[in-house]
Structure formats: C-alpha cells, structure tokens
C-alpha cells in the first residue's frame, strides 16, 4: 500500500481505499500478504542490485524497500543491533513479507481521513500473513504491530 500522496498521478490504490473508507464506510481493512510472494522476491533482488526489467514492477516493489531493514540483537555490541544482510533475508523472505505488511499498515495511517476513523474507533486495520506451506495464518491484533500465529 503506497503512502498518501495527492497530485495528478493515477492513484488506483488510494482511490480504492478512499471509496471504501469515505463512501462505503467499511469497518475493517485487511492487508493480506503471503509466503513465497513473487513481489517480495523481486524486492529482495532489487535490494541486492538486480532491478527487474519491467515497466512498473521495480517502482511498485521499491516502495517496500524499508521492509528489508531488519535488525537483530548483536551480543558482541553490548545489546546493540546490527542489520541483517540481504543474503540472509533472501534465505528467509518471510521476514520481509511480514515487514512489508507492517509497512503497508503504516502507509495506510498516512491517509488523514482513514487515520481519523481509526483514532475515533470507527475503523480497524489488520495485518495478515498466510503461510502457504503450513496453512497457518498470522495476524496483528488491533492497535498492535506484531504479527503472531492465529490459534
């Protein structure tokens, strides 16, 4: 989900969200990602310097590049953190798939009329990630940013 941006460009996602939130008055929005996502694979390849030779895909996945910024505790740095390498993320793309969902949730909150409804308690946004291999569904709880397996 791209962030809020006004202007003359075509904003299909923004138009769909605006219609759903402002006109249909939906109560819930679900951002659903899944395992083995081709878009995330393209994103990881782009982050590794191999941009797709396509008209639109590179720009589309580039908006989620922040999802590649994962950090782990570095015990050698007295509790500090170090960035996870792109090679490790390519071996564990589910980390980026889930982070991209959280990034989309953040981007949704940049739409002022959507954020106002969330803050008023009239709209709930959810992040879901479906593990294709196991069939498990992971979800955020309303108001929380952590994806956890659903019981």
N, C-alpha and C positions, 0 to 999 in steps of 0.2 A: 504494500500500500504506500503510494507516494505521499509526502507531506503536503499540507495545504499550500496552494500557490494559485493566485489569481492571475489572469492575463489572457492573451489572445490564443494561447496554445490550446490544443484539444486535450481535455482532461476527462477521459472516459471514466476512470475510477472515481474521481472527485464528483462527477455528475451523478453516478450511481449512488454513492454514499449520501450526497446531498438530497436526492429524491427520497431515498429510504428513510433518512433521519428527519427531514423537514416536512415532507409531504405524506409519506406513509406512516410516520410516527412509530417506526419499529421499536420494540422494547429491548432487543438484543442484536448484537453484531458478533459474528464468529469469524475470526481469522483462522483458517484451517491450512496447515502445512502437512507434509507427509514425508516419509522416508524415501530414499532413492530419488529425490527430486532432481530432474534434469536442469532446472533453473539454478539450483544451488551448485550443481556440478559445474555449470557454465560460470557462475560467480567465483568459485574456487579456482578455476582455470584462469579467469581474468585477474584475480588477485595474485596469481603466480606468473603473470605477464603474458598470458595467451588469450587475448581478446577474441571473441567469436567473430567470424567473418560474416556478419548478418547486418541488416539494416536497422533493426530495432532491439534485438536481444541484449547486446552489450550495454546500451544505455539503461534498459529496464533492470538488468541484474546489478548494474553499478550502484543503484540507489541503496542496495543492501550491503555494500562493502563493509559497513560498520559491523555487520554480523560476524566478520572474520576476525575481529579484535577480541580474542578470548585471552583471559589471563588465568594463570594458576599460581598457587602459593609456591614460593621459592624458599625452601627451608634454609638454603645457604645464604639468603639475604635477610636473615633475621625477621622472617614473617613478611617480607616484601612480596611483590608479584612480578612475574615475567610473562611476556606474551607467548602464546602457543604458536608454533611455526605453521606456515601454510601446509607443509608436508604432513604434519600431524593432523591438521584439520581435514586434509584430503583423505586421510585414512579413517577419520571419524566425522563424516559430513553431517551426521545427525546433530552434532553440537551447533553447526552453522544453521541447519534447518530450523532448529528451535529458537536460536538467537534472532533469525530473520523474522519469525513470528512476533517476538517481543518488540523488534524494531518497528514492525507494522502497527502494533498497538500504540507505540509512542507516536508514530506518524498520525494515526487517527486522532489523537488528542490535540494535534495542531489545528484541526478544523474547529473554529471558535464555536459554532452552533452545536457541534457534536459534544465538545468538551463541556459546554454549558448544560446540556442534558445529562451527561454523566455526573457532573457535580451536583445537579439537582436530584439525582437518584431516579431519573426517568428513563435512563438508558444504561445498559450494562454491556461492556465489550469483553469478549472472551478470546483467549488464545488456545487453539487446539493443535496437537500434532499427532498424526496417525502413523504408527509403526507398521509398515506393510508386512514385514517379516513375521512379527509376533501377533499382529492384530490388536495390540494394545493402543489405547487412546490416552494421551497425556493432555492435561488441561490446566489453565490458570484458574484460580479462584477469583471472584470479583474483587477488584481493588488490589490484587497481588500480582507480582511479576514473575513468579516461579512456575514453570511447567512441571507438573507432577503426574505420575500414573493415576488414572481413574480406577477406583475399586469397582 
